[in-house]
Amino acid sequence: MEITITERDTVTVVAIRGSVDSLNAEQLTSAFAVPIKEGRIRLVADFGAVTYTSSAGLRSLLATVKDCRRLGGDLRIASLQPQVERVLSISGFTSIIKIFNDPEGAVESFRAAA
């Protein structure tokens, strides 16, 4: 798994490439924690290049969305591959976390909410 973090105004985009599973989910959780510790609590997880996520990946997303919301921010997900979207849908995550077609739409959604 590779993670790239970029800033877009007041939103942090965390782009993930590869699979998210029990071997590397902690790495993802740690990557999300960096901007949160810096007070950047508007996050977008770009899943455009994620081919698989396990329950460990779901736990990472859940912990991150809870941290963000507790501090007044949010986590949004963009560009889900069909197989990953199915996992999120079956597990109920699509009713917990807002899903967008692309990172730009997710970033813009924060501007619209302000």
VMD Tcl script that builds the backbone (N, CA, C; Angstrom):
set m [mol new atoms 342]
animate dup $m
set s [atomselect $m all]
$s set {name element resname resid chain x y z} {
  {N N MET 1 A 0.843 -1.173 0.000}
  {CA C MET 1 A 0.000 0.000 0.000}
  {C C MET 1 A 0.887 1.235 0.000}
  {N N GLU 2 A 0.500 2.216 -0.812}
  {CA C GLU 2 A 1.184 3.505 -0.855}
  {C C GLU 2 A 0.186 4.586 -0.467}
  {N N ILE 3 A 0.652 5.578 0.279}
  {CA C ILE 3 A -0.203 6.668 0.730}
  {C C ILE 3 A 0.443 7.993 0.358}
  {N N THR 4 A -0.352 8.878 -0.245}
  {CA C THR 4 A 0.107 10.223 -0.582}
  {C C THR 4 A -0.866 11.216 0.037}
  {N N ILE 5 A -0.331 12.199 0.738}
  {CA C ILE 5 A -1.168 13.201 1.391}
  {C C ILE 5 A -0.935 14.548 0.722}
  {N N THR 6 A -2.031 15.196 0.314}
  {CA C THR 6 A -1.953 16.529 -0.269}
  {C C THR 6 A -2.967 17.435 0.415}
  {N N GLU 7 A -2.681 18.709 0.402}
  {CA C GLU 7 A -3.573 19.705 0.997}
  {C C GLU 7 A -4.273 20.472 -0.116}
  {N N ARG 8 A -5.571 20.636 0.021}
  {CA C ARG 8 A -6.367 21.442 -0.908}
  {C C ARG 8 A -7.162 22.432 -0.076}
  {N N ASP 9 A -6.613 23.613 0.076}
  {CA C ASP 9 A -7.203 24.633 0.944}
  {C C ASP 9 A -7.307 24.085 2.365}
  {N N THR 10 A -8.519 23.954 2.870}
  {CA C THR 10 A -8.718 23.490 4.249}
  {C C THR 10 A -9.003 21.992 4.321}
  {N N VAL 11 A -8.806 21.288 3.212}
  {CA C VAL 11 A -9.112 19.854 3.153}
  {C C VAL 11 A -7.833 19.069 2.876}
  {N N THR 12 A -7.663 17.974 3.583}
  {CA C THR 12 A -6.524 17.077 3.378}
  {C C THR 12 A -7.012 15.861 2.601}
  {N N VAL 13 A -6.343 15.580 1.487}
  {CA C VAL 13 A -6.695 14.426 0.665}
  {C C VAL 13 A -5.645 13.342 0.897}
  {N N VAL 14 A -6.103 12.182 1.328}
  {CA C VAL 14 A -5.239 11.034 1.565}
  {C C VAL 14 A -5.523 10.027 0.451}
  {N N ALA 15 A -4.588 9.924 -0.496}
  {CA C ALA 15 A -4.747 9.007 -1.628}
  {C C ALA 15 A -4.058 7.693 -1.294}
  {N N ILE 16 A -4.803 6.608 -1.456}
  {CA C ILE 16 A -4.300 5.276 -1.112}
  {C C ILE 16 A -4.215 4.449 -2.387}
  {N N ARG 17 A -3.140 3.684 -2.511}
  {CA C ARG 17 A -2.952 2.803 -3.673}
  {C C ARG 17 A -2.649 1.399 -3.169}
  {N N GLY 18 A -3.389 0.414 -3.702}
  {CA C GLY 18 A -3.151 -0.978 -3.334}
  {C C GLY 18 A -4.270 -1.541 -2.482}
  {N N SER 19 A -3.952 -2.545 -1.713}
  {CA C SER 19 A -4.917 -3.202 -0.826}
  {C C SER 19 A -4.768 -2.683 0.591}
  {N N VAL 20 A -5.896 -2.616 1.299}
  {CA C VAL 20 A -5.884 -2.249 2.715}
  {C C VAL 20 A -6.340 -3.492 3.476}
  {N N ASP 21 A -5.424 -4.035 4.277}
  {CA C ASP 21 A -5.741 -5.261 5.008}
  {C C ASP 21 A -5.071 -5.234 6.375}
  {N N SER 22 A -5.128 -6.348 7.076}
  {CA C SER 22 A -4.596 -6.401 8.437}
  {C C SER 22 A -3.088 -6.164 8.492}
  {N N LEU 23 A -2.396 -6.355 7.392}
  {CA C LEU 23 A -0.947 -6.132 7.378}
  {C C LEU 23 A -0.579 -4.662 7.317}
  {N N ASN 24 A -1.477 -3.816 6.806}
  {CA C ASN 24 A -1.093 -2.419 6.645}
  {C C ASN 24 A -2.159 -1.409 7.100}
  {N N ALA 25 A -3.251 -1.861 7.668}
  {CA C ALA 25 A -4.301 -0.938 8.100}
  {C C ALA 25 A -3.809 0.044 9.149}
  {N N GLU 26 A -2.899 -0.387 9.999}
  {CA C GLU 26 A -2.347 0.518 11.017}
  {C C GLU 26 A -1.571 1.658 10.362}
  {N N GLN 27 A -0.920 1.366 9.246}
  {CA C GLN 27 A -0.220 2.404 8.489}
  {C C GLN 27 A -1.220 3.452 7.986}
  {N N LEU 28 A -2.373 3.002 7.529}
  {CA C LEU 28 A -3.407 3.930 7.069}
  {C C LEU 28 A -3.947 4.754 8.234}
  {N N THR 29 A -4.217 4.115 9.346}
  {CA C THR 29 A -4.703 4.827 10.530}
  {C C THR 29 A -3.700 5.894 10.957}
  {N N SER 30 A -2.429 5.556 10.935}
  {CA C SER 30 A -1.379 6.514 11.299}
  {C C SER 30 A -1.312 7.673 10.311}
  {N N ALA 31 A -1.490 7.380 9.027}
  {CA C ALA 31 A -1.466 8.433 8.005}
  {C C ALA 31 A -2.629 9.405 8.214}
  {N N PHE 32 A -3.806 8.888 8.543}
  {CA C PHE 32 A -4.949 9.753 8.831}
  {C C PHE 32 A -4.712 10.575 10.100}
  {N N ALA 33 A -4.019 10.012 11.071}
  {CA C ALA 33 A -3.811 10.682 12.362}
  {C C ALA 33 A -2.922 11.913 12.247}
  {N N VAL 34 A -2.014 11.928 11.287}
  {CA C VAL 34 A -1.077 13.055 11.156}
  {C C VAL 34 A -1.815 14.377 10.950}
  {N N PRO 35 A -2.658 14.516 9.926}
  {CA C PRO 35 A -3.346 15.797 9.778}
  {C C PRO 35 A -4.304 16.104 10.930}
  {N N ILE 36 A -4.928 15.073 11.487}
  {CA C ILE 36 A -5.847 15.308 12.610}
  {C C ILE 36 A -5.090 15.920 13.785}
  {N N LYS 37 A -3.905 15.420 14.083}
  {CA C LYS 37 A -3.094 15.979 15.179}
  {C C LYS 37 A -2.697 17.415 14.899}
  {N N GLU 38 A -2.621 17.786 13.610}
  {CA C GLU 38 A -2.279 19.152 13.217}
  {C C GLU 38 A -3.509 20.051 13.149}
  {N N GLY 39 A -4.684 19.497 13.503}
  {CA C GLY 39 A -5.916 20.272 13.482}
  {C C GLY 39 A -6.624 20.281 12.140}
  {N N ARG 40 A -6.125 19.497 11.206}
  {CA C ARG 40 A -6.759 19.398 9.885}
  {C C ARG 40 A -7.757 18.233 9.943}
  {N N ILE 41 A -9.012 18.582 10.180}
  {CA C ILE 41 A -10.033 17.579 10.476}
  {C C ILE 41 A -11.050 17.408 9.355}
  {N N ARG 42 A -10.765 17.991 8.209}
  {CA C ARG 42 A -11.584 17.780 7.007}
  {C C ARG 42 A -10.764 16.897 6.079}
  {N N LEU 43 A -11.095 15.612 6.055}
  {CA C LEU 43 A -10.302 14.644 5.297}
  {C C LEU 43 A -11.108 14.000 4.172}
  {N N VAL 44 A -10.410 13.743 3.079}
  {CA C VAL 44 A -10.969 12.971 1.970}
  {C C VAL 44 A -10.048 11.775 1.751}
  {N N ALA 45 A -10.613 10.581 1.781}
  {CA C ALA 45 A -9.863 9.363 1.465}
  {C C ALA 45 A -10.121 9.048 -0.009}
  {N N ASP 46 A -9.084 9.200 -0.827}
  {CA C ASP 46 A -9.187 8.906 -2.255}
  {C C ASP 46 A -8.882 7.421 -2.450}
  {N N PHE 47 A -9.928 6.650 -2.705}
  {CA C PHE 47 A -9.812 5.194 -2.860}
  {C C PHE 47 A -9.763 4.765 -4.325}
  {N N GLY 48 A -9.461 5.692 -5.223}
  {CA C GLY 48 A -9.456 5.391 -6.641}
  {C C GLY 48 A -8.533 4.261 -7.043}
  {N N ALA 49 A -7.458 4.055 -6.295}
  {CA C ALA 49 A -6.491 3.002 -6.615}
  {C C ALA 49 A -6.474 1.899 -5.564}
  {N N VAL 50 A -7.546 1.812 -4.760}
  {CA C VAL 50 A -7.657 0.736 -3.765}
  {C C VAL 50 A -8.444 -0.410 -4.391}
  {N N THR 51 A -7.820 -1.567 -4.423}
  {CA C THR 51 A -8.429 -2.724 -5.071}
  {C C THR 51 A -9.117 -3.669 -4.093}
  {N N TYR 52 A -8.818 -3.511 -2.795}
  {CA C TYR 52 A -9.372 -4.427 -1.799}
  {C C TYR 52 A -9.274 -3.780 -0.434}
  {N N THR 53 A -10.287 -3.987 0.397}
  {CA C THR 53 A -10.186 -3.608 1.801}
  {C C THR 53 A -10.798 -4.706 2.658}
  {N N SER 54 A -10.142 -4.994 3.749}
  {CA C SER 54 A -10.636 -5.993 4.703}
  {C C SER 54 A -11.328 -5.271 5.853}
  {N N SER 55 A -11.770 -6.032 6.822}
  {CA C SER 55 A -12.396 -5.439 8.005}
  {C C SER 55 A -11.412 -4.546 8.760}
  {N N ALA 56 A -10.124 -4.827 8.658}
  {CA C ALA 56 A -9.120 -3.971 9.299}
  {C C ALA 56 A -9.123 -2.586 8.655}
  {N N GLY 57 A -9.289 -2.539 7.354}
  {CA C GLY 57 A -9.398 -1.259 6.662}
  {C C GLY 57 A -10.651 -0.511 7.074}
  {N N LEU 58 A -11.743 -1.228 7.241}
  {CA C LEU 58 A -12.987 -0.611 7.695}
  {C C LEU 58 A -12.825 -0.030 9.101}
  {N N ARG 59 A -12.134 -0.760 9.967}
  {CA C ARG 59 A -11.887 -0.249 11.330}
  {C C ARG 59 A -11.074 1.035 11.285}
  {N N SER 60 A -10.109 1.114 10.382}
  {CA C SER 60 A -9.300 2.328 10.231}
  {C C SER 60 A -10.181 3.505 9.813}
  {N N LEU 61 A -11.068 3.276 8.850}
  {CA C LEU 61 A -11.978 4.330 8.410}
  {C C LEU 61 A -12.915 4.766 9.535}
  {N N LEU 62 A -13.446 3.799 10.268}
  {CA C LEU 62 A -14.372 4.109 11.351}
  {C C LEU 62 A -13.684 4.915 12.458}
  {N N ALA 63 A -12.496 4.515 12.842}
  {CA C ALA 63 A -11.753 5.257 13.872}
  {C C ALA 63 A -11.472 6.681 13.411}
  {N N THR 64 A -11.132 6.829 12.134}
  {CA C THR 64 A -10.808 8.157 11.606}
  {C C THR 64 A -12.037 9.047 11.545}
  {N N VAL 65 A -13.156 8.522 11.063}
  {CA C VAL 65 A -14.362 9.348 10.981}
  {C C VAL 65 A -14.821 9.753 12.382}
  {N N LYS 66 A -14.687 8.874 13.345}
  {CA C LYS 66 A -15.049 9.222 14.729}
  {C C LYS 66 A -14.157 10.334 15.262}
  {N N ASP 67 A -12.849 10.231 15.036}
  {CA C ASP 67 A -11.917 11.271 15.495}
  {C C ASP 67 A -12.236 12.613 14.850}
  {N N CYS 68 A -12.453 12.600 13.538}
  {CA C CYS 68 A -12.754 13.844 12.835}
  {C C CYS 68 A -14.038 14.482 13.347}
  {N N ARG 69 A -15.080 13.700 13.455}
  {CA C ARG 69 A -16.377 14.243 13.878}
  {C C ARG 69 A -16.354 14.722 15.320}
  {N N ARG 70 A -15.623 14.023 16.167}
  {CA C ARG 70 A -15.500 14.438 17.571}
  {C C ARG 70 A -14.898 15.837 17.667}
  {N N LEU 71 A -14.030 16.178 16.700}
  {CA C LEU 71 A -13.352 17.471 16.697}
  {C C LEU 71 A -14.046 18.508 15.810}
  {N N GLY 72 A -15.198 18.132 15.223}
  {CA C GLY 72 A -15.954 19.070 14.405}
  {C C GLY 72 A -15.690 18.978 12.911}
  {N N GLY 73 A -14.975 17.950 12.473}
  {CA C GLY 73 A -14.686 17.760 11.056}
  {C C GLY 73 A -15.409 16.549 10.508}
  {N N ASP 74 A -14.845 15.979 9.445}
  {CA C ASP 74 A -15.462 14.799 8.850}
  {C C ASP 74 A -14.455 14.102 7.939}
  {N N LEU 75 A -14.764 12.854 7.627}
  {CA C LEU 75 A -14.025 12.060 6.643}
  {C C LEU 75 A -14.996 11.709 5.537}
  {N N ARG 76 A -14.560 11.931 4.296}
  {CA C ARG 76 A -15.364 11.566 3.130}
  {C C ARG 76 A -14.521 10.672 2.239}
  {N N ILE 77 A -15.185 9.800 1.497}
  {CA C ILE 77 A -14.473 8.854 0.637}
  {C C ILE 77 A -14.802 9.163 -0.817}
  {N N ALA 78 A -13.794 9.056 -1.674}
  {CA C ALA 78 A -13.987 9.334 -3.094}
  {C C ALA 78 A -13.441 8.202 -3.955}
  {N N SER 79 A -14.041 8.050 -5.122}
  {CA C SER 79 A -13.542 7.181 -6.194}
  {C C SER 79 A -13.453 5.705 -5.813}
  {N N LEU 80 A -14.510 5.176 -5.254}
  {CA C LEU 80 A -14.499 3.760 -4.866}
  {C C LEU 80 A -14.545 2.847 -6.088}
  {N N GLN 81 A -13.708 1.836 -6.089}
  {CA C GLN 81 A -13.791 0.775 -7.080}
  {C C GLN 81 A -15.024 -0.071 -6.738}
  {N N PRO 82 A -15.680 -0.677 -7.733}
  {CA C PRO 82 A -16.925 -1.425 -7.459}
  {C C PRO 82 A -16.791 -2.486 -6.370}
  {N N GLN 83 A -15.689 -3.240 -6.363}
  {CA C GLN 83 A -15.535 -4.296 -5.367}
  {C C GLN 83 A -15.354 -3.734 -3.958}
  {N N VAL 84 A -14.731 -2.572 -3.838}
  {CA C VAL 84 A -14.550 -1.939 -2.528}
  {C C VAL 84 A -15.860 -1.284 -2.093}
  {N N GLU 85 A -16.558 -0.670 -3.039}
  {CA C GLU 85 A -17.857 -0.074 -2.715}
  {C C GLU 85 A -18.825 -1.144 -2.203}
  {N N ARG 86 A -18.767 -2.321 -2.770}
  {CA C ARG 86 A -19.630 -3.422 -2.327}
  {C C ARG 86 A -19.339 -3.780 -0.868}
  {N N VAL 87 A -18.080 -3.859 -0.498}
  {CA C VAL 87 A -17.699 -4.169 0.882}
  {C C VAL 87 A -18.227 -3.079 1.823}
  {N N LEU 88 A -18.046 -1.820 1.446}
  {CA C LEU 88 A -18.534 -0.725 2.281}
  {C C LEU 88 A -20.062 -0.738 2.377}
  {N N SER 89 A -20.718 -1.060 1.295}
  {CA C SER 89 A -22.175 -1.106 1.292}
  {C C SER 89 A -22.699 -2.239 2.173}
  {N N ILE 90 A -22.159 -3.425 2.006}
  {CA C ILE 90 A -22.589 -4.592 2.794}
  {C C ILE 90 A -22.369 -4.361 4.290}
  {N N SER 91 A -21.279 -3.691 4.622}
  {CA C SER 91 A -20.951 -3.465 6.031}
  {C C SER 91 A -21.659 -2.251 6.619}
  {N N GLY 92 A -22.435 -1.527 5.808}
  {CA C GLY 92 A -23.191 -0.390 6.311}
  {C C GLY 92 A -22.438 0.928 6.305}
  {N N PHE 93 A -21.232 0.955 5.796}
  {CA C PHE 93 A -20.423 2.161 5.821}
  {C C PHE 93 A -20.951 3.265 4.903}
  {N N THR 94 A -21.695 2.882 3.871}
  {CA C THR 94 A -22.218 3.898 2.968}
  {C C THR 94 A -23.295 4.759 3.633}
  {N N SER 95 A -23.805 4.322 4.759}
  {CA C SER 95 A -24.750 5.149 5.507}
  {C C SER 95 A -24.052 5.951 6.610}
  {N N ILE 96 A -22.783 5.653 6.848}
  {CA C ILE 96 A -22.016 6.337 7.895}
  {C C ILE 96 A -21.131 7.430 7.305}
  {N N ILE 97 A -20.506 7.129 6.176}
  {CA C ILE 97 A -19.528 8.030 5.554}
  {C C ILE 97 A -20.046 8.450 4.188}
  {N N LYS 98 A -19.947 9.743 3.895}
  {CA C LYS 98 A -20.383 10.250 2.599}
  {C C LYS 98 A -19.413 9.789 1.513}
  {N N ILE 99 A -19.985 9.313 0.403}
  {CA C ILE 99 A -19.210 8.777 -0.713}
  {C C ILE 99 A -19.376 9.712 -1.917}
  {N N PHE 100 A -18.268 9.985 -2.610}
  {CA C PHE 100 A -18.279 10.864 -3.771}
  {C C PHE 100 A -17.619 10.174 -4.955}
  {N N ASN 101 A -18.001 10.593 -6.156}
  {CA C ASN 101 A -17.452 9.998 -7.375}
  {C C ASN 101 A -15.973 10.311 -7.573}
  {N N ASP 102 A -15.535 11.476 -7.086}
  {CA C ASP 102 A -14.138 11.870 -7.274}
  {C C ASP 102 A -13.690 12.758 -6.120}
  {N N PRO 103 A -12.368 12.887 -5.936}
  {CA C PRO 103 A -11.855 13.707 -4.833}
  {C C PRO 103 A -12.293 15.169 -4.921}
  {N N GLU 104 A -12.389 15.694 -6.135}
  {CA C GLU 104 A -12.786 17.091 -6.302}
  {C C GLU 104 A -14.182 17.335 -5.731}
  {N N GLY 105 A -15.105 16.406 -6.000}
  {CA C GLY 105 A -16.455 16.532 -5.466}
  {C C GLY 105 A -16.485 16.455 -3.949}
  {N N ALA 106 A -15.655 15.586 -3.403}
  {CA C ALA 106 A -15.581 15.449 -1.944}
  {C C ALA 106 A -15.008 16.712 -1.311}
  {N N VAL 107 A -13.946 17.257 -1.919}
  {CA C VAL 107 A -13.348 18.498 -1.407}
  {C C VAL 107 A -14.368 19.628 -1.492}
  {N N GLU 108 A -15.045 19.737 -2.627}
  {CA C GLU 108 A -16.046 20.788 -2.822}
  {C C GLU 108 A -17.185 20.672 -1.832}
  {N N SER 109 A -17.533 19.461 -1.416}
  {CA C SER 109 A -18.634 19.271 -0.472}
  {C C SER 109 A -18.340 19.942 0.870}
  {N N PHE 110 A -17.070 20.023 1.232}
  {CA C PHE 110 A -16.720 20.725 2.468}
  {C C PHE 110 A -16.941 22.228 2.308}
  {N N ARG 111 A -16.623 22.757 1.137}
  {CA C ARG 111 A -16.831 24.192 0.880}
  {C C ARG 111 A -18.323 24.510 0.922}
  {N N ALA 112 A -19.128 23.630 0.326}
  {CA C ALA 112 A -20.573 23.859 0.281}
  {C C ALA 112 A -21.193 23.801 1.663}
  {N N ALA 113 A -20.599 23.015 2.561}
  {CA C ALA 113 A -21.133 22.856 3.921}
  {C C ALA 113 A -20.734 24.012 4.831}
  {N N ALA 114 A -19.746 24.789 4.405}
  {CA C ALA 114 A -19.237 25.882 5.271}
  {C C ALA 114 A -20.158 27.075 5.288}
}
mol reanalyze $m
mol bondsrecalc $m
mol representation Tube
mol addrep $m
